[in-house]
Amino acid sequence: MSFFSVIIPSFNRRDKVRNAIRSVLEQSDNDFEIILIDDGSDDGTANIVDEFENKITYIFQKNSGVSSARNKGIINSSAPHITFLDSDDIWHRDKLSSHKKFIENNPKILIHQTEDIWIRNGVRVNPKFKHIKPQGEIFIPSLDLCLISPSSVCISRTIFEKYGMFDEKLPACEDYDLWLRITPFEKTGLINEKLITRYSGHEDQLSSIHWGMDRFRLYSILKILHLYGDSLNTTYTEAAINTAIKKCEILLNGAAKRGNEKQSINLSQIITQLKDGSYMQADYQSLLGK
């Protein structure tokens, strides 16, 4: 059995995913399996399997989204430690060896990540202060925005057994959703080395396809309150409610500008429920509508 499972979801990114796979095969630690989940590509992605002989496991599925692709990878993986690599990112040579050292030195930390380099539209950029990755108890800062990047994280398989996998109902922000289910109960580790390069700015990124991304984050916060409202400590519950109200108000303002009366009514009702403590009644599923 390999020490790491490397799960790479891809949809119509043949050339990018080729580079991603190569960056894994060039790792200084080779104790891994690579699972490429082709999420319905029609650009010839399947043909690259021949380039890598028996070095990867290739699985094709009908286009079902990145959550479904990652989940299929988890289900078909065998290693005790799960890693992900987005098809448009690359790893640096010592990423997996650094993960292994961290795991050996911190056996009780079941989720940790590395630092990364950002390339946007071909230009290196520095993360803003709000994007600085925290460690330890990170649930509260994670409410505002996603602070764990899939390509940088390493997760013990037991995490998925405890908290579930990616929510396949979400077309975006599926990683934010998973981290919110994990971080109230698990400390998050950090390797202070830039061991991946993340690329952004291309048109096929999910953030450029879907409107109102905060509605997916609001969905996730309300879901957390539904699932774990009784087991969250008071500080976490209050922080989740306050953040949900803030995101609701932003979305309500946008709905009013677009003249979306149905959404405005729903968001107003959610705000009322959050403020009076009846958030368990909130219809968060409706936030996933087109």
C-alpha positions as a Markdown table, in Angstrom:
| # | Residue | x | y | z |
|---|---|---|---|---|
| 1 | Met | 0.0 | 0.0 | 0.0 |
| 2 | Ser | 1.2 | 3.5 | -0.9 |
| 3 | Phe | 1.6 | 6.1 | 1.8 |
| 4 | Phe | -0.2 | 8.8 | -0.2 |
| 5 | Ser | -3.1 | 8.8 | -2.7 |
| 6 | Val | -2.9 | 11.7 | -5.1 |
| 7 | Ile | -6.3 | 12.5 | -6.6 |
| 8 | Ile | -6.4 | 14.7 | -9.7 |
| 9 | Pro | -9.8 | 15.7 | -11.0 |
| 10 | Ser | -9.9 | 17.1 | -14.6 |
| 11 | Phe | -12.3 | 18.3 | -17.2 |
| 12 | Asn | -11.1 | 19.4 | -20.6 |
| 13 | Arg | -7.6 | 20.4 | -19.4 |
| 14 | Arg | -5.5 | 17.9 | -21.3 |
| 15 | Asp | -2.3 | 19.9 | -21.5 |
| 16 | Lys | -2.6 | 21.4 | -17.9 |
| 17 | Val | -3.3 | 18.0 | -16.3 |
| 18 | Arg | -0.3 | 16.5 | -18.1 |
| 19 | Asn | 1.9 | 19.1 | -16.3 |
| 20 | Ala | 0.2 | 18.3 | -13.0 |
| 21 | Ile | 0.9 | 14.6 | -13.4 |
| 22 | Arg | 4.5 | 15.2 | -14.3 |
| 23 | Ser | 5.0 | 17.3 | -11.1 |
| 24 | Val | 3.8 | 14.4 | -9.0 |
| 25 | Leu | 6.0 | 11.8 | -10.9 |
| 26 | Glu | 9.0 | 14.1 | -10.2 |
| 27 | Gln | 8.5 | 14.0 | -6.4 |
| 28 | Ser | 11.5 | 13.2 | -4.3 |
| 29 | Asp | 9.3 | 10.8 | -2.3 |
| 30 | Asn | 7.7 | 8.2 | -4.6 |
| 31 | Asp | 5.5 | 6.4 | -2.1 |
| 32 | Phe | 2.3 | 7.3 | -3.8 |
| 33 | Glu | -0.5 | 6.3 | -6.2 |
| 34 | Ile | -2.0 | 8.7 | -8.7 |
| 35 | Ile | -5.7 | 8.6 | -9.5 |
| 36 | Leu | -6.8 | 10.8 | -12.4 |
| 37 | Ile | -10.6 | 11.3 | -12.5 |
| 38 | Asp | -11.6 | 12.4 | -16.0 |
| 39 | Asp | -14.9 | 14.2 | -15.4 |
| 40 | Gly | -16.3 | 13.7 | -18.9 |
| 41 | Ser | -13.6 | 15.4 | -21.0 |
| 42 | Asp | -13.9 | 15.4 | -24.7 |
| 43 | Asp | -10.6 | 17.0 | -25.5 |
| 44 | Gly | -8.5 | 13.9 | -25.7 |
| 45 | Thr | -7.6 | 13.7 | -22.0 |
| 46 | Ala | -7.9 | 9.9 | -22.1 |
| 47 | Asn | -5.1 | 9.8 | -24.6 |
| 48 | Ile | -2.5 | 11.0 | -22.1 |
| 49 | Val | -2.8 | 7.8 | -20.2 |
| 50 | Asp | -0.6 | 6.1 | -22.7 |
| 51 | Glu | 2.1 | 8.7 | -22.0 |
| 52 | Phe | 2.4 | 7.6 | -18.4 |
| 53 | Glu | 2.2 | 3.8 | -19.0 |
| 54 | Asn | 1.2 | 2.1 | -15.7 |
| 55 | Lys | 2.1 | 5.1 | -13.5 |
| 56 | Ile | -1.5 | 6.4 | -13.0 |
| 57 | Thr | -4.9 | 5.0 | -12.5 |
| 58 | Tyr | -7.3 | 6.5 | -15.0 |
| 59 | Ile | -11.1 | 6.7 | -14.2 |
| 60 | Phe | -13.6 | 8.2 | -16.6 |
| 61 | Gln | -17.0 | 9.4 | -15.5 |
| 62 | Lys | -19.9 | 11.3 | -17.0 |
| 63 | Asn | -19.4 | 15.0 | -16.3 |
| 64 | Ser | -20.7 | 15.4 | -12.7 |
| 65 | Gly | -18.6 | 18.2 | -11.2 |
| 66 | Val | -15.4 | 18.5 | -9.2 |
| 67 | Ser | -17.0 | 17.3 | -5.9 |
| 68 | Ser | -18.1 | 14.1 | -7.6 |
| 69 | Ala | -14.7 | 13.6 | -9.2 |
| 70 | Arg | -12.8 | 14.1 | -6.0 |
| 71 | Asn | -15.2 | 11.7 | -4.1 |
| 72 | Lys | -14.7 | 9.1 | -6.8 |
| 73 | Gly | -11.0 | 9.4 | -6.3 |
| 74 | Ile | -11.3 | 9.0 | -2.6 |
| 75 | Ile | -13.5 | 5.9 | -2.9 |
| 76 | Asn | -11.0 | 4.3 | -5.4 |
| 77 | Ser | -7.9 | 5.2 | -3.4 |
| 78 | Ser | -6.2 | 3.0 | -0.9 |
| 79 | Ala | -3.5 | 5.0 | 1.0 |
| 80 | Pro | -4.0 | 6.3 | 4.5 |
| 81 | His | -3.2 | 9.8 | 3.5 |
| 82 | Ile | -5.2 | 11.6 | 0.8 |
| 83 | Thr | -3.9 | 14.5 | -1.2 |
| 84 | Phe | -5.4 | 16.5 | -4.1 |
| 85 | Leu | -4.0 | 18.3 | -7.1 |
| 86 | Asp | -6.1 | 20.5 | -9.2 |
| 87 | Ser | -5.4 | 20.0 | -12.9 |
| 88 | Asp | -4.2 | 23.6 | -13.4 |
| 89 | Asp | -1.7 | 23.5 | -10.5 |
| 90 | Ile | 1.7 | 21.9 | -10.0 |
| 91 | Trp | 3.6 | 20.6 | -7.1 |
| 92 | His | 7.2 | 21.3 | -6.2 |
| 93 | Arg | 9.6 | 18.4 | -5.9 |
| 94 | Asp | 9.6 | 18.0 | -2.1 |
| 95 | Lys | 5.9 | 18.4 | -1.4 |
| 96 | Leu | 5.2 | 14.8 | -0.5 |
| 97 | Ser | 8.4 | 14.3 | 1.5 |
| 98 | Ser | 7.5 | 17.4 | 3.5 |
| 99 | His | 4.0 | 16.0 | 4.2 |
| 100 | Lys | 5.5 | 12.7 | 5.4 |
| 101 | Lys | 7.9 | 14.4 | 7.8 |
| 102 | Phe | 5.1 | 16.5 | 9.2 |
| 103 | Ile | 2.9 | 13.4 | 9.7 |
| 104 | Glu | 5.7 | 11.6 | 11.5 |
| 105 | Asn | 6.3 | 14.6 | 13.8 |
| 106 | Asn | 2.6 | 15.5 | 14.3 |
| 107 | Pro | 0.6 | 12.2 | 14.4 |
| 108 | Lys | -2.4 | 13.8 | 16.1 |
| 109 | Ile | -3.0 | 16.4 | 13.4 |
| 110 | Leu | -5.1 | 14.8 | 10.8 |
| 111 | Ile | -5.2 | 17.7 | 8.3 |
| 112 | His | -2.5 | 20.0 | 7.2 |
| 113 | Gln | -1.3 | 22.0 | 4.2 |
| 114 | Thr | 1.6 | 23.8 | 2.7 |
| 115 | Glu | 2.2 | 27.4 | 1.6 |
| 116 | Asp | 1.9 | 28.1 | -2.1 |
| 117 | Ile | 2.9 | 30.5 | -4.9 |
| 118 | Trp | 0.2 | 32.3 | -6.8 |
| 119 | Ile | 0.3 | 33.0 | -10.5 |
| 120 | Arg | -2.6 | 35.1 | -11.8 |
| 121 | Asn | -2.9 | 35.7 | -15.6 |
| 122 | Gly | 0.8 | 34.7 | -15.9 |
| 123 | Val | 2.0 | 37.1 | -13.2 |
| 124 | Arg | 3.2 | 36.1 | -9.7 |
| 125 | Val | 1.1 | 37.9 | -7.1 |
| 126 | Asn | 1.4 | 38.0 | -3.3 |
| 127 | Pro | -1.6 | 36.9 | -1.2 |
| 128 | Lys | -3.4 | 39.6 | 0.7 |
| 129 | Phe | -3.3 | 39.7 | 4.5 |
| 130 | Lys | -6.7 | 38.0 | 4.7 |
| 131 | His | -5.4 | 35.1 | 2.7 |
| 132 | Ile | -2.5 | 34.3 | 5.0 |
| 133 | Lys | -3.0 | 30.7 | 6.1 |
| 134 | Pro | -3.6 | 30.1 | 9.8 |
| 135 | Gln | -2.9 | 27.0 | 11.8 |
| 136 | Gly | -4.4 | 25.4 | 14.9 |
| 137 | Glu | -8.0 | 26.2 | 15.5 |
| 138 | Ile | -9.0 | 27.9 | 12.3 |
| 139 | Phe | -12.8 | 27.5 | 12.1 |
| 140 | Ile | -13.7 | 31.2 | 12.8 |
| 141 | Pro | -11.3 | 32.7 | 10.2 |
| 142 | Ser | -12.4 | 30.1 | 7.7 |
| 143 | Leu | -16.0 | 31.4 | 7.9 |
| 144 | Asp | -15.2 | 34.5 | 5.9 |
| 145 | Leu | -13.3 | 32.8 | 3.1 |
| 146 | Cys | -11.6 | 29.5 | 2.1 |
| 147 | Leu | -8.2 | 29.3 | 3.8 |
| 148 | Ile | -7.2 | 25.8 | 2.8 |
| 149 | Ser | -6.3 | 25.1 | -0.9 |
| 150 | Pro | -7.1 | 21.6 | -2.2 |
| 151 | Ser | -3.7 | 21.3 | -4.0 |
| 152 | Ser | -1.8 | 22.1 | -0.8 |
| 153 | Val | -3.7 | 19.9 | 1.7 |
| 154 | Cys | -3.0 | 16.4 | 3.0 |
| 155 | Ile | -5.8 | 14.6 | 4.9 |
| 156 | Ser | -5.9 | 11.5 | 6.9 |
| 157 | Arg | -8.4 | 9.0 | 5.5 |
| 158 | Thr | -10.1 | 8.9 | 8.9 |
| 159 | Ile | -11.2 | 12.5 | 8.4 |
| 160 | Phe | -13.6 | 11.5 | 5.6 |
| 161 | Glu | -15.0 | 8.7 | 7.7 |
| 162 | Lys | -15.8 | 11.2 | 10.5 |
| 163 | Tyr | -17.0 | 14.2 | 8.5 |
| 164 | Gly | -18.0 | 12.9 | 5.1 |
| 165 | Met | -16.7 | 13.8 | 1.7 |
| 166 | Phe | -17.3 | 16.7 | -0.7 |
| 167 | Asp | -20.9 | 17.9 | -1.1 |
| 168 | Glu | -21.9 | 17.0 | -4.6 |
| 169 | Lys | -24.8 | 19.4 | -4.6 |
| 170 | Leu | -22.4 | 22.3 | -4.7 |
| 171 | Pro | -21.2 | 23.5 | -8.1 |
| 172 | Ala | -18.5 | 25.6 | -6.4 |
| 173 | Cys | -17.0 | 26.3 | -2.9 |
| 174 | Glu | -17.1 | 22.6 | -2.2 |
| 175 | Asp | -13.7 | 22.8 | -0.5 |
| 176 | Tyr | -14.9 | 25.7 | 1.7 |
| 177 | Asp | -17.9 | 23.5 | 2.7 |
| 178 | Leu | -15.7 | 20.5 | 3.6 |
| 179 | Trp | -13.3 | 22.6 | 5.7 |
| 180 | Leu | -16.2 | 24.1 | 7.7 |
| 181 | Arg | -17.2 | 20.5 | 8.6 |
| 182 | Ile | -13.7 | 19.6 | 9.7 |
| 183 | Thr | -12.2 | 22.7 | 11.4 |
| 184 | Pro | -14.7 | 23.0 | 14.4 |
| 185 | Phe | -13.3 | 19.7 | 15.7 |
| 186 | Glu | -9.8 | 19.3 | 14.2 |
| 187 | Lys | -6.7 | 21.4 | 14.5 |
| 188 | Thr | -5.1 | 22.3 | 11.1 |
| 189 | Gly | -1.4 | 22.1 | 10.6 |
| 190 | Leu | 0.8 | 24.2 | 8.3 |
| 191 | Ile | 4.1 | 23.5 | 6.6 |
| 192 | Asn | 5.7 | 27.0 | 6.2 |
| 193 | Glu | 7.2 | 26.2 | 2.8 |
| 194 | Lys | 5.9 | 27.2 | -0.7 |
| 195 | Leu | 5.5 | 23.7 | -2.2 |
| 196 | Ile | 2.9 | 24.3 | -4.9 |
| 197 | Thr | 2.3 | 26.8 | -7.6 |
| 198 | Arg | -1.4 | 27.7 | -8.1 |
| 199 | Tyr | -2.6 | 29.2 | -11.4 |
| 200 | Ser | -5.7 | 31.4 | -11.7 |
| 201 | Gly | -7.3 | 33.8 | -14.0 |
| 202 | His | -8.4 | 31.4 | -16.8 |
| 203 | Glu | -11.9 | 31.5 | -18.0 |
| 204 | Asp | -12.8 | 27.9 | -17.0 |
| 205 | Gln | -12.4 | 28.5 | -13.3 |
| 206 | Leu | -15.6 | 27.9 | -11.4 |
| 207 | Ser | -15.4 | 31.3 | -9.7 |
| 208 | Ser | -15.8 | 32.9 | -13.1 |
| 209 | Ile | -18.7 | 30.8 | -14.1 |
| 210 | His | -21.2 | 31.0 | -11.2 |
| 211 | Trp | -22.8 | 34.2 | -9.9 |
| 212 | Gly | -23.1 | 35.1 | -6.2 |
| 213 | Met | -20.5 | 32.7 | -4.9 |
| 214 | Asp | -21.3 | 33.8 | -1.3 |
| 215 | Arg | -24.7 | 32.0 | -1.6 |
| 216 | Phe | -22.7 | 28.7 | -1.7 |
| 217 | Arg | -20.8 | 29.7 | 1.4 |
| 218 | Leu | -24.0 | 30.8 | 3.1 |
| 219 | Tyr | -25.4 | 27.4 | 2.2 |
| 220 | Ser | -22.4 | 25.7 | 3.9 |
| 221 | Ile | -22.6 | 27.8 | 7.1 |
| 222 | Leu | -26.4 | 27.1 | 7.5 |
| 223 | Lys | -25.7 | 23.4 | 6.8 |
| 224 | Ile | -23.1 | 23.4 | 9.6 |
| 225 | Leu | -25.6 | 25.0 | 12.0 |
| 226 | His | -28.1 | 22.3 | 11.0 |
| 227 | Leu | -25.7 | 19.4 | 11.3 |
| 228 | Tyr | -23.6 | 20.5 | 14.3 |
| 229 | Gly | -25.6 | 23.2 | 16.0 |
| 230 | Asp | -25.8 | 21.2 | 19.3 |
| 231 | Ser | -22.2 | 20.2 | 19.3 |
| 232 | Leu | -20.5 | 23.5 | 18.3 |
| 233 | Asn | -19.2 | 25.6 | 21.2 |
| 234 | Thr | -21.0 | 28.9 | 21.8 |
| 235 | Thr | -18.3 | 31.0 | 20.3 |
| 236 | Tyr | -18.3 | 29.0 | 17.1 |
| 237 | Thr | -22.1 | 29.1 | 16.9 |
| 238 | Glu | -22.2 | 32.9 | 17.4 |
| 239 | Ala | -19.4 | 33.5 | 14.8 |
| 240 | Ala | -21.2 | 31.3 | 12.3 |
| 241 | Ile | -24.5 | 33.1 | 12.8 |
| 242 | Asn | -22.9 | 36.5 | 12.5 |
| 243 | Thr | -21.0 | 35.6 | 9.3 |
| 244 | Ala | -24.1 | 34.1 | 7.8 |
| 245 | Ile | -26.1 | 37.3 | 8.5 |
| 246 | Lys | -23.3 | 39.4 | 6.9 |
| 247 | Lys | -23.3 | 37.2 | 3.8 |
| 248 | Cys | -27.1 | 37.1 | 3.7 |
| 249 | Glu | -27.2 | 40.9 | 3.7 |
| 250 | Ile | -24.7 | 41.1 | 0.8 |
| 251 | Leu | -26.7 | 38.7 | -1.2 |
| 252 | Leu | -29.9 | 40.4 | -0.4 |
| 253 | Asn | -28.5 | 43.7 | -1.7 |
| 254 | Gly | -27.5 | 41.9 | -4.9 |
| 255 | Ala | -30.9 | 40.3 | -5.3 |
| 256 | Ala | -32.7 | 43.7 | -4.8 |
| 257 | Lys | -30.5 | 45.2 | -7.6 |
| 258 | Arg | -31.4 | 42.4 | -9.9 |
| 259 | Gly | -35.1 | 42.6 | -9.1 |
| 260 | Asn | -35.2 | 39.0 | -7.9 |
| 261 | Glu | -38.1 | 39.2 | -5.5 |
| 262 | Lys | -38.3 | 35.5 | -4.7 |
| 263 | Gln | -34.7 | 35.4 | -3.6 |
| 264 | Ser | -35.1 | 38.7 | -1.7 |
| 265 | Ile | -37.9 | 37.2 | 0.3 |
| 266 | Asn | -36.0 | 34.0 | 1.0 |
| 267 | Leu | -32.9 | 35.8 | 2.1 |
| 268 | Ser | -34.9 | 38.2 | 4.3 |
| 269 | Gln | -36.5 | 35.2 | 6.0 |
| 270 | Ile | -33.2 | 33.6 | 6.6 |
| 271 | Ile | -31.8 | 36.8 | 8.2 |
| 272 | Thr | -34.8 | 36.8 | 10.5 |
| 273 | Gln | -34.4 | 33.2 | 11.5 |
| 274 | Leu | -30.7 | 33.7 | 12.1 |
| 275 | Lys | -31.4 | 36.7 | 14.4 |
| 276 | Asp | -34.2 | 35.1 | 16.4 |
| 277 | Gly | -32.4 | 31.7 | 16.8 |
| 278 | Ser | -34.7 | 29.7 | 14.6 |
| 279 | Tyr | -32.0 | 29.0 | 12.0 |
| 280 | Met | -32.7 | 25.3 | 12.0 |
| 281 | Gln | -35.8 | 26.1 | 9.9 |
| 282 | Ala | -33.9 | 28.0 | 7.3 |
| 283 | Asp | -34.3 | 26.7 | 3.7 |
| 284 | Tyr | -30.6 | 26.7 | 2.8 |
| 285 | Gln | -31.2 | 24.2 | -0.1 |
| 286 | Ser | -32.9 | 27.0 | -2.0 |
| 287 | Leu | -29.6 | 28.9 | -2.2 |
| 288 | Leu | -28.4 | 26.4 | -4.8 |
| 289 | Gly | -30.9 | 27.5 | -7.4 |
| 290 | Lys | -29.7 | 29.0 | -10.7 |
